[in-house]
Every structure is written in structure tokens, then in C-alpha cells.
Amino acid sequence: MDGMERRVESFLNGVRFRKLFDQEYGPIRKKYNLCRIDLQILTYLESAGEYNTSKNIVDTGFFTKGHVSQSLTRLQQKELVELQQDKQDRRLYHLFLTEKAKEIVSEVHSIQCNINKIVFQGISEEELHILSKIAAKITDNIQKETGI
């Protein structure tokens, strides 16, 4: 394996990105005693619109049903998420962020902006466009192979 292949494999594996993610999100996770998935679910719900059920979260393919269930229990206990029964299908519950959660999501957006500054520093718009196209192709290839 040559140097370029190692760099690409390292990039796809995401170890360094995960370390950066943990470094940048560590303080907010500690401040609110939240797990990584908790923050991800909060940011998902902020823009979910009508797709705001636990099933919708699981259907994104990023989380298992068990992890979503555990996270939502934590988020409810911390009064960050409220459940509202669906009017047509009483088996369904829609999830909504509380005001407290919206404040946390605002902090998360600041962290995301900082991470983007770090990650994309020195990369031109043209290079970002190429990276976006390549990432889409890689995602499609993985999706075809795994069905996720």
C-alpha cells in the first residue's frame, strides 16, 4: 500500500476526524452530560419537520433502534425532548425540542462551524466541489453494497 492509498484509507476510516470531533464536542457533552448520539438526535430533530418520530431517526440509517430508544429516554429525562401523540395514528409519537434543547443545538452549530473551519482550511471552493462529488460517489457505492 503506497502513501496515497494509506491517506485515502485513513480519510475513509475517519479516525482523525473522530478525534477532532471528540475534542471539539467534549466540553458541551460534559457540560450537559450528553452522549454523541444525543447531540446528533437533537440536531436531526431541529430540521426534521414532519419526520420527527423515533422510526424516522432509525430510518436515517445512522443509528440502531436500541441506541435511539436509549438516547430518547435520556433526552426526555433531561427535558430536552417532548413527545406528542399523533392525532391520526395514536401509536405514533412525534418528538419536539424544548427551549432548553434549542439552546444546546445553537451551541452545537457553533461547534460545527468551528470544525468546518478547521477541516476545510486551505481548501478552495473548486476542491470542495470535487470532494463533494467524490463523497457522493463513495456513499452511493457503499449504499449499493450494503443496502444502507
C-alpha positions in Angstrom: 0.0 0.0 0.0 1.5 3.3 -1.0 1.3 6.6 0.8 -1.7 7.9 -1.2 -3.7 4.7 -0.6 -2.9 4.9 3.2 -4.0 8.6 3.3 -7.3 7.7 1.5 -7.9 4.7 3.7 -7.2 6.9 6.8 -9.6 9.5 5.5 -12.4 7.0 4.8 -11.8 5.4 8.2 -12.2 8.7 9.9 -10.1 8.1 12.9 -8.6 11.6 12.9 -11.9 13.2 12.3 -13.4 11.3 15.2 -10.6 12.6 17.4 -11.2 16.1 16.3 -15.0 15.6 16.8 -14.4 14.3 20.3 -12.0 17.1 21.1 -14.4 19.8 19.9 -17.6 18.3 21.3 -16.1 17.1 24.6 -16.8 20.3 26.6 -20.5 20.5 25.5 -21.0 16.8 26.1 -19.5 17.2 29.6 -21.4 20.4 30.3 -24.8 18.8 29.6 -23.9 15.2 30.4 -24.9 14.1 26.9 -23.6 11.3 24.6 -22.6 11.9 21.0 -25.8 10.3 19.7 -27.9 12.7 22.0 -26.3 15.7 20.2 -26.8 14.1 16.8 -30.5 13.4 17.5 -31.1 16.9 18.8 -29.6 18.4 15.6 -31.6 16.0 13.5 -34.9 16.9 15.2 -34.2 20.6 14.7 -34.6 20.2 11.0 -36.7 17.1 10.8 -40.0 18.8 10.2 -42.8 16.2 10.0 -40.2 13.3 10.0 -39.8 13.6 13.8 -40.6 10.1 15.1 -38.1 7.6 16.5 -38.7 5.5 13.5 -37.7 8.4 11.2 -34.5 8.7 13.2 -33.7 5.0 12.8 -34.6 5.1 9.1 -31.7 7.6 8.5 -29.5 4.5 8.8 -27.1 6.1 11.2 -28.4 4.6 14.5 -29.9 1.4 15.7 -33.4 1.2 17.2 -31.9 0.4 20.6 -29.5 3.4 20.6 -32.2 5.7 19.5 -34.5 4.4 22.3 -31.8 4.8 25.0 -30.9 8.3 23.7 -34.6 9.5 23.6 -35.1 8.2 27.2 -32.1 10.3 28.3 -33.2 13.4 26.4 -36.7 13.1 27.9 -35.3 12.8 31.4 -33.3 15.9 30.8 -36.4 17.6 29.5 -34.7 18.3 26.1 -37.3 16.4 24.1 -41.1 16.3 24.4 -43.4 13.6 22.9 -46.7 14.4 21.3 -49.1 11.6 20.2 -50.1 11.7 16.6 -53.7 12.7 16.0 -54.4 10.2 13.3 -52.3 7.2 14.4 -52.2 7.0 18.2 -49.4 4.5 18.1 -47.0 7.2 16.8 -45.3 9.9 18.9 -43.7 13.0 17.4 -40.6 14.4 19.0 -40.1 18.1 19.6 -37.2 20.1 21.0 -37.7 22.1 24.2 -36.4 25.6 24.5 -33.5 24.2 26.6 -32.6 21.8 23.8 -32.8 24.7 21.2 -30.1 26.5 23.2 -27.9 23.4 23.1 -28.4 23.0 19.4 -27.3 26.6 18.9 -24.1 25.7 20.7 -23.7 22.6 18.5 -24.0 24.8 15.4 -21.1 27.0 16.6 -19.0 23.9 17.2 -19.9 22.5 13.7 -18.8 25.8 12.2 -15.5 25.7 14.0 -14.9 22.1 12.9 -15.7 23.1 9.3 -13.1 25.9 9.6 -10.5 23.5 10.8 -11.3 20.7 8.3 -11.7 22.9 5.2 -8.9 25.4 5.9 -6.8 26.0 2.8 -9.2 24.1 0.5 -10.6 26.0 -2.4 -14.3 26.1 -3.5 -13.3 24.1 -6.6 -11.6 21.4 -4.4 -14.7 21.3 -2.1 -16.9 20.8 -5.1 -14.7 17.9 -6.3 -14.7 16.4 -2.8 -18.4 16.7 -2.6 -18.8 14.8 -5.9 -16.3 12.1 -4.8 -18.0 11.7 -1.4 -21.4 11.3 -3.2 -20.0 8.5 -5.4 -18.4 6.8 -2.4 -21.6 7.0 -0.5 -23.6 5.6 -3.4 -21.1 2.7 -3.8 -21.3 1.8 -0.1 -25.1 2.1 -0.2 -25.4 -0.2 -3.2 -23.2 -2.8 -1.5 -24.7 -2.6 2.0 -28.3 -1.5 1.3 -27.9 1.2 3.9 
